[in-house]
Amino acid sequence: MDPAIFLIQCLNAVQYGLLLFLVASGLTLIFGIMGIINLAHGSFYMIGAYMAFALEPLIAQYLGGGFLVTVLFCVLAAAILGYFLEWAFFSFLYHRDHLQQVLMTYGLILVFEELRSIAVGNDVHGVPVPSWLAGSLALGDVMTYPIYRLFISAICLLVAGLLYWVLARTRLGMMIRAGASNREMISSLGIDINRLYRIVFAIGVALAALAGAIAAPVSSVYPGMGNSVLIICFVVVVIGGIGSIKGAFLAAMLVGFVDTFGQVFFPGIAGVLVYVLMAAILLFKPEGLFRQG
């Protein structure tokens, strides 16, 4: 393989893995820490992409903002939506069995899909790449790499570092980690566990929406786009270890490289390789790469 092509595939794998981490980190917070099997998590990714498509022209026209302002607005709106959904629906599921969680979150998928169809239709849409990120970086004499993909990787790395700092170095992170291990204990210390869980859920929804918003210019915006993302992100969470942020990061990078190079070298079986990787890891480490924490 030509070195420039190899470098491009490595950059693609890193960008895809980091984007997966952005979605999977929110899923592992909700699934691992709150104990909720959230099948609607992929819908939040879709909501972020559709908000970027629908709101960018409005924000540019009435607020004079560009793509970054649109992304920030999407993240804030998604966080508010997540806070409301936890209060209105998910707060009733903590002491119920997983079947009821699955049924309710599947119902939310149907609701979000119907609302999406009513609001923007069923066509495939595109979000333009911002003009200041529309160029390419030269790799060798002929090959180039889009600057916007490097921008996606940089945003994901920045969010990953910020998320690690919040969970490891702040009082909020300490409460989240304590609440994950013993809900009754942290309640007895005077901490409002219900409010804490709403914040965690809002963060998880905001991360998924952020991923959808920044991915929209390179992946298009189309009905059901969250379904495939949900499946692969559950794989990431299981490989990394349920509830582990660093495990989700490492697993997302592994999945990114296996999927990207699998499509290059083994296109006929590329769709299976990620699940082979998951089976192989779980065979030797049934709890995933890292334990919760």
C-alpha positions as CSV (number, residue, x, y, z in Angstrom):
1,M,0.0,0.0,0.0
2,D,1.2,3.5,-0.9
3,P,2.4,5.4,2.3
4,A,0.1,8.4,1.5
5,I,-2.9,6.0,1.1
6,F,-2.0,4.3,4.3
7,L,-1.8,7.6,6.1
8,I,-5.2,8.7,4.8
9,Q,-6.7,5.4,5.9
10,C,-5.2,5.9,9.4
11,L,-6.6,9.4,9.6
12,N,-10.0,8.1,8.5
13,A,-9.8,5.4,11.2
14,V,-8.9,7.9,13.9
15,Q,-11.7,10.3,12.8
16,Y,-14.3,7.5,12.7
17,G,-13.1,6.1,16.0
18,L,-13.2,9.5,17.8
19,L,-16.7,10.2,16.4
20,L,-17.8,6.8,17.7
21,F,-16.4,7.6,21.1
22,L,-18.3,10.9,21.2
23,V,-21.6,8.9,20.8
24,A,-20.5,5.9,22.9
25,S,-19.3,8.0,25.8
26,G,-22.8,9.4,26.3
27,L,-24.2,5.9,25.9
28,T,-21.8,4.4,28.5
29,L,-22.7,7.2,31.0
30,I,-26.4,6.4,30.6
31,F,-26.1,2.7,30.3
32,G,-23.3,2.1,32.7
33,I,-23.9,4.7,35.4
34,M,-27.7,5.0,35.4
35,G,-28.4,1.4,34.5
36,I,-30.8,2.4,31.6
37,I,-30.8,0.5,28.3
38,N,-31.4,3.4,26.1
39,L,-32.3,2.3,22.6
40,A,-33.2,5.8,21.7
41,H,-29.5,7.0,22.0
42,G,-29.0,6.8,18.3
43,S,-32.0,9.0,17.8
44,F,-30.2,11.8,19.7
45,Y,-27.4,11.5,17.2
46,M,-30.0,11.9,14.4
47,I,-31.6,14.8,16.2
48,G,-28.2,16.6,16.3
49,A,-27.7,16.1,12.6
50,Y,-31.2,17.3,11.7
51,M,-30.9,20.3,14.0
52,A,-27.6,21.3,12.2
53,F,-29.4,21.0,8.8
54,A,-32.5,22.9,9.8
55,L,-31.1,25.5,12.1
56,E,-27.9,26.6,10.3
57,P,-29.7,28.8,7.7
58,L,-32.0,30.3,10.4
59,I,-29.1,31.1,12.7
60,A,-27.1,32.6,9.9
61,Q,-30.1,34.8,8.8
62,Y,-31.4,36.0,12.2
63,L,-28.3,35.8,14.5
64,G,-25.5,36.2,12.0
65,G,-23.8,33.1,13.3
66,G,-22.0,30.4,11.4
67,F,-21.5,26.7,11.8
68,L,-19.9,26.8,15.2
69,V,-22.8,28.8,16.6
70,T,-25.2,26.3,15.1
71,V,-23.3,23.4,16.7
72,L,-23.3,25.2,20.1
73,F,-27.0,25.8,19.8
74,C,-27.6,22.1,18.9
75,V,-25.7,21.0,22.0
76,L,-27.5,23.3,24.3
77,A,-30.9,22.4,22.9
78,A,-30.1,18.6,23.2
79,A,-29.0,19.0,26.8
80,I,-32.3,20.7,27.6
81,L,-34.1,18.0,25.8
82,G,-32.2,15.3,27.7
83,Y,-32.9,16.9,31.1
84,F,-36.6,17.1,30.2
85,L,-36.7,13.4,29.0
86,E,-35.1,12.1,32.1
87,W,-37.5,14.0,34.3
88,A,-40.6,13.0,32.2
89,F,-39.8,9.4,31.3
90,F,-36.5,7.9,32.4
91,S,-36.8,8.7,36.1
92,F,-39.6,6.1,36.3
93,L,-37.4,3.3,34.9
94,Y,-34.6,2.9,37.5
95,H,-36.4,0.3,39.6
96,R,-38.1,-1.5,36.7
97,D,-36.8,-4.4,34.7
98,H,-34.9,-4.1,31.5
99,L,-37.8,-5.1,29.3
100,Q,-39.8,-2.0,30.3
101,Q,-36.7,0.1,29.6
102,V,-36.4,-1.4,26.1
103,L,-40.1,-1.0,25.3
104,M,-40.2,2.7,26.4
105,T,-36.9,3.7,24.6
106,Y,-38.0,1.8,21.5
107,G,-41.3,3.8,21.7
108,L,-39.2,7.0,21.8
109,I,-37.4,5.9,18.6
110,L,-40.8,5.7,16.8
111,V,-41.9,9.1,18.2
112,F,-38.7,10.8,17.1
113,E,-38.8,9.3,13.7
114,E,-42.4,10.4,13.2
115,L,-41.7,13.9,14.4
116,R,-38.7,14.0,12.1
117,S,-40.8,12.9,9.2
118,I,-43.5,15.6,9.9
119,A,-40.9,18.4,10.5
120,V,-38.4,17.9,7.6
121,G,-39.8,15.0,5.4
122,N,-38.1,11.8,4.4
123,D,-35.6,13.1,1.9
124,V,-31.8,12.9,2.2
125,H,-30.3,16.3,3.0
126,G,-26.8,17.7,3.0
127,V,-25.1,20.2,5.4
128,P,-22.4,22.4,3.7
129,V,-18.9,22.3,5.1
130,P,-18.0,25.7,6.5
131,S,-16.0,27.8,4.0
132,W,-13.1,28.2,6.4
133,L,-12.8,24.4,6.7
134,A,-13.5,23.5,3.1
135,G,-9.9,23.1,2.0
136,S,-7.7,20.1,1.9
137,L,-4.3,19.2,3.3
138,A,-1.7,17.9,0.8
139,L,-0.3,14.5,1.6
140,G,2.4,13.8,-1.0
141,D,2.3,15.0,-4.6
142,V,-1.2,13.8,-5.4
143,M,-3.2,12.9,-2.3
144,T,-5.1,15.4,-0.2
145,Y,-7.1,15.1,3.0
146,P,-10.1,17.2,3.9
147,I,-9.4,19.8,6.7
148,Y,-12.9,19.4,8.0
149,R,-12.2,15.7,8.9
150,L,-9.2,16.9,10.9
151,F,-11.5,19.5,12.6
152,I,-13.9,16.6,13.6
153,S,-11.0,14.7,15.2
154,A,-9.8,17.8,17.0
155,I,-13.3,18.6,18.4
156,C,-13.7,14.9,19.6
157,L,-10.2,15.0,21.3
158,L,-11.1,18.3,23.0
159,V,-14.4,16.9,24.2
160,A,-12.7,13.6,25.4
161,G,-10.2,15.6,27.4
162,L,-12.9,17.8,28.9
163,L,-15.0,14.8,29.8
164,Y,-12.1,13.1,31.5
165,W,-11.3,16.2,33.4
166,V,-14.9,16.6,34.6
167,L,-15.2,13.0,35.7
168,A,-11.8,12.7,37.3
169,R,-11.1,16.2,38.7
170,T,-14.3,17.9,39.6
171,R,-16.9,17.6,42.3
172,L,-19.6,16.8,39.8
173,G,-17.4,13.9,38.5
174,M,-16.9,12.6,42.0
175,M,-20.7,12.6,42.6
176,I,-21.3,10.8,39.3
177,R,-18.8,8.1,40.1
178,A,-20.2,7.7,43.6
179,G,-23.7,7.6,42.3
180,A,-22.7,4.9,39.8
181,S,-21.5,2.6,42.6
182,N,-24.1,3.2,45.3
183,R,-27.2,5.2,44.8
184,E,-28.5,4.8,48.3
185,M,-25.2,5.9,49.9
186,I,-24.9,9.1,47.9
187,S,-28.6,9.9,48.7
188,S,-27.9,9.5,52.4
189,L,-25.1,12.1,52.1
190,G,-27.6,14.8,51.1
191,I,-26.9,14.8,47.4
192,D,-30.0,15.0,45.1
193,I,-29.4,11.8,43.1
194,N,-32.4,12.5,40.9
195,R,-31.0,15.9,39.8
196,L,-27.6,14.3,39.4
197,Y,-29.0,11.6,37.0
198,R,-30.8,14.3,35.0
199,I,-27.5,16.1,34.5
200,V,-25.8,12.9,33.5
201,F,-28.6,12.1,31.0
202,A,-28.4,15.6,29.6
203,I,-24.7,15.3,29.1
204,G,-25.1,11.9,27.3
205,V,-27.8,13.4,25.0
206,A,-25.7,16.5,24.3
207,L,-22.6,14.3,23.4
208,A,-24.7,12.3,20.9
209,A,-26.2,15.4,19.4
210,L,-22.8,17.0,19.1
211,A,-21.5,14.0,17.2
212,G,-24.5,14.1,14.8
213,A,-24.1,17.9,14.2
214,I,-20.4,17.8,13.3
215,A,-20.8,14.5,11.3
216,A,-23.6,15.9,9.2
217,P,-21.4,17.7,6.6
218,V,-19.5,14.5,5.8
219,S,-22.2,11.8,6.2
220,S,-25.4,13.5,4.9
221,V,-28.6,13.7,6.9
222,Y,-31.2,11.0,6.3
223,P,-34.0,9.0,8.0
224,G,-32.9,6.3,10.4
225,M,-29.3,7.4,10.5
226,G,-29.1,6.8,14.2
227,N,-29.9,3.1,14.0
228,S,-26.6,1.8,12.7
229,V,-24.7,4.2,15.0
230,L,-26.6,2.8,18.0
231,I,-25.6,-0.8,17.2
232,I,-22.0,0.0,16.7
233,C,-21.9,2.1,19.8
234,F,-23.3,-0.7,21.9
235,V,-20.5,-2.8,20.6
236,V,-18.0,-0.1,21.7
237,V,-19.5,0.1,25.2
238,V,-19.4,-3.7,25.6
239,I,-15.9,-4.0,24.3
240,G,-14.6,-1.1,26.5
241,G,-16.4,-2.2,29.6
242,I,-19.9,-1.0,30.7
243,G,-19.5,2.4,32.5
244,S,-15.9,2.9,31.6
245,I,-15.1,6.1,29.7
246,K,-11.4,5.2,29.0
247,G,-12.6,1.7,27.9
248,A,-15.1,3.4,25.5
249,F,-12.2,5.5,24.1
250,L,-9.9,2.6,23.5
251,A,-12.7,0.4,22.1
252,A,-13.9,3.1,19.7
253,M,-10.4,3.5,18.3
254,L,-10.1,-0.3,17.9
255,V,-13.4,-0.5,16.1
256,G,-12.5,2.5,14.0
257,F,-9.2,0.8,12.8
258,V,-10.8,-2.6,12.3
259,D,-13.7,-1.2,10.3
260,T,-11.7,1.2,8.2
261,F,-8.9,-1.3,7.2
262,G,-11.4,-4.1,7.0
263,Q,-13.2,-2.2,4.2
264,V,-9.8,-1.7,2.4
265,F,-8.4,-5.3,2.7
266,F,-11.4,-7.5,3.3
267,P,-14.4,-5.6,1.7
268,G,-16.5,-8.8,1.5
269,I,-16.5,-9.5,5.2
270,A,-15.8,-6.0,6.6
271,G,-19.2,-5.8,8.2
272,V,-18.5,-8.8,10.3
273,L,-15.0,-8.0,11.5
274,V,-16.1,-5.6,14.3
275,Y,-18.3,-8.3,15.8
276,V,-15.5,-10.8,15.5
277,L,-13.3,-8.4,17.4
278,M,-16.0,-8.1,20.1
279,A,-16.3,-11.9,20.4
280,A,-12.6,-12.3,20.7
281,I,-12.2,-9.7,23.4
282,L,-15.1,-11.0,25.4
283,L,-13.8,-14.5,25.2
284,F,-10.7,-13.5,27.2
285,K,-12.2,-10.5,29.1
286,P,-15.9,-11.1,29.7
287,E,-16.3,-7.8,31.6
288,G,-14.7,-5.8,28.7
289,L,-11.3,-4.1,28.5
290,F,-11.8,-2.0,31.7
291,R,-14.1,-2.2,34.7
292,Q,-16.6,0.5,35.5
293,G,-14.9,3.8,36.6
